[in-house]
Amino acid sequence: IHIYEGKKDKTQIQDIYQLKMYWDGLVVDGINPKKGILISAEHPQTVKDLLGMMNDFRDQKGNKYNFICLTWKDEDVNYPV
């Protein structure tokens, strides 16, 4: 299972925590996500750095988080035009 948190233009630090809440909610429901994807047109360096740090933490079942940043273009979505 891959989960997404999508933002139109630019991500913010709070978006990482939203993605983490989705992950943690799935774990509580007995589902083990494999990847969490933060997707937007661009990602500030502060967001990239924190996302990398989050991958050092573990969820309630002891699995490491696996969060990545992608852009709309990485996923072949033509935004921004």
C-alpha positions in Angstrom: 0.0 0.0 0.0 1.3 3.4 -1.0 -0.2 6.5 0.5 -0.1 10.1 -0.8 -0.4 13.5 0.6 -0.7 15.9 -2.4 -0.3 19.7 -2.5 -0.8 21.8 -5.6 2.2 24.1 -5.6 4.6 23.8 -2.6 4.8 21.5 0.4 5.2 22.7 4.0 6.5 20.9 7.1 3.0 20.3 8.3 2.3 18.2 5.3 4.8 15.7 6.5 2.8 15.3 9.7 -0.4 14.8 7.7 1.2 12.0 5.8 2.5 10.5 9.1 -1.0 10.6 10.5 -2.3 8.6 7.5 0.4 6.1 7.9 -0.2 5.7 11.7 -3.9 5.4 11.2 -3.4 2.6 8.7 -1.1 0.8 11.2 -3.7 1.1 13.9 -6.2 -0.5 11.5 -3.9 -3.4 10.9 -2.6 -2.3 7.5 1.1 -1.9 6.8 1.9 0.8 4.3 5.1 0.3 2.3 5.6 3.9 1.1 4.3 7.4 1.9 4.6 9.9 -0.9 4.5 13.6 -0.5 3.7 15.0 -3.9 3.7 18.7 -5.1 5.1 20.9 -7.8 8.0 21.7 -5.5 9.5 20.8 -2.1 11.6 23.3 0.0 14.8 21.9 1.3 13.5 22.1 4.9 10.7 19.7 3.9 13.1 17.3 2.2 15.5 17.4 5.2 12.7 16.7 7.7 11.2 14.0 5.5 14.6 12.2 5.5 14.8 12.5 9.3 11.3 11.0 9.7 12.6 7.8 7.9 14.8 7.2 10.9 11.7 6.8 13.1 9.5 3.7 13.5 5.8 3.3 13.6 3.7 1.5 16.3 4.6 -1.9 14.8 8.3 -1.2 14.8 8.6 -0.6 11.0 10.6 2.3 9.8 8.7 5.0 7.9 9.4 5.1 4.2 8.5 8.6 3.0 9.6 10.2 -0.2 9.1 13.5 -2.1 7.9 13.5 -5.7 6.8 16.2 -8.0 3.7 16.1 -10.3 6.1 15.8 -13.2 7.8 12.8 -11.7 4.4 11.1 -11.9 3.7 12.4 -15.4 1.1 14.9 -14.3 1.4 18.0 -16.5 1.5 20.5 -13.7 2.5 23.3 -13.7 2.0 23.7 -17.4 
